Amino acid sequence: MTSSDDFSFPFEGPLHEVFPALHEAQSAFMAQIDSLPAPDRKTHELVRLACTVIRRNAEGIERHAMLAREVGASWEEVLGSIMLTIPSFGLLPAVEAMPAARRGFDAAPEAEAD
């Protein structure tokens, strides 16, 4: 039996309960995306951050801002990635994203220097 603590995202528990094989396949697919050798991990997280801004997904914004900081992104890089969404998707999604990004960024431990 699995609990909600076994999953990273809220949708995973209900999906796993009804379609465990589908959930496992999706998890394996996402693991392959996360292991792409390029772009580098910081760029990867900044791109995913911008995508979550476009989707107006506050939970995803917070998560990817946190992960971006963990792999070395500065607050300016996080904020810049958010601002790059404005020309195509408008000012409001970017402005709405800033508090969630700040929460995630502040919650992350600073990346260790190489």
C-alpha positions in Angstrom: 0.0 0.0 0.0 1.3 3.5 -0.8 0.6 6.8 0.9 0.6 10.3 -0.5 4.0 10.8 1.1 5.4 8.3 -1.4 4.8 10.8 -4.3 6.3 14.1 -5.3 3.1 15.5 -6.8 -0.6 15.5 -5.6 -1.8 13.8 -8.9 0.4 10.8 -8.4 -1.5 9.1 -5.6 -4.9 9.0 -7.4 -3.2 8.0 -10.7 -1.2 5.2 -9.1 -4.3 3.9 -7.3 -6.3 3.6 -10.5 -3.5 3.0 -13.1 -0.3 1.9 -11.4 1.4 0.7 -14.6 0.6 4.0 -16.3 2.0 5.9 -13.3 5.1 3.9 -13.3 5.6 4.4 -17.1 5.1 8.1 -16.7 7.6 8.2 -13.8 10.2 6.3 -15.9 9.6 8.7 -18.8 10.1 11.8 -16.5 13.2 10.3 -15.1 14.7 10.1 -18.6 13.8 13.7 -19.2 15.4 14.7 -16.0 18.6 12.9 -17.0 19.1 14.5 -20.4 22.8 15.5 -20.6 22.0 18.9 -22.3 21.1 21.5 -21.5 22.9 21.6 -18.2 20.8 21.1 -15.1 20.6 24.8 -14.2 19.3 25.7 -17.7 16.9 22.7 -17.5 15.3 24.0 -14.3 15.1 27.6 -15.6 13.3 26.4 -18.8 10.9 24.3 -16.7 10.4 27.3 -14.5 9.4 29.4 -17.5 7.0 26.6 -18.7 5.3 26.5 -15.3 4.9 30.3 -15.4 3.2 30.0 -18.8 0.9 27.4 -17.3 0.3 29.6 -14.2 1.1 26.6 -12.0 2.2 28.2 -8.7 3.3 24.8 -7.2 5.5 24.1 -10.2 6.9 27.6 -10.2 7.9 27.2 -6.5 9.4 23.8 -7.1 11.4 24.8 -10.2 12.7 28.0 -8.6 13.8 25.9 -5.6 15.5 23.3 -7.8 17.1 26.0 -9.9 18.7 27.5 -6.8 19.9 24.1 -5.7 21.8 23.7 -8.9 23.3 27.2 -8.8 20.9 29.7 -10.3 20.8 33.2 -8.8 17.7 35.1 -8.0 18.4 37.3 -11.0 18.5 34.2 -13.3 15.2 33.0 -11.9 13.6 36.4 -12.2 15.0 36.8 -15.7 13.5 33.5 -16.8 10.1 34.6 -15.5 10.4 37.9 -17.3 11.3 36.2 -20.6 7.7 34.9 -20.7 6.2 38.4 -21.0 6.5 39.0 -24.7 4.5 35.9 -25.7 2.3 35.3 -22.6 1.8 38.7 -21.0 2.7 40.6 -17.9 0.1 39.1 -15.5 1.4 35.5 -15.5 4.9 36.8 -14.8 3.9 39.1 -12.0 1.7 36.4 -10.5 4.7 34.0 -10.6 7.1 36.1 -8.6 5.8 35.3 -5.0 5.8 31.6 -5.7 9.3 31.8 -7.2 10.5 33.7 -4.2 9.1 31.2 -1.8 10.7 28.3 -3.6 14.0 30.1 -4.1 14.2 31.1 -0.4 13.3 27.5 0.7 16.2 26.0 -1.2 19.6 25.5 0.2 22.3 27.5 -1.6 24.2 25.5 -4.1 27.7 24.5 -3.0 30.6 26.2 -4.7 32.5 24.0 -7.1 
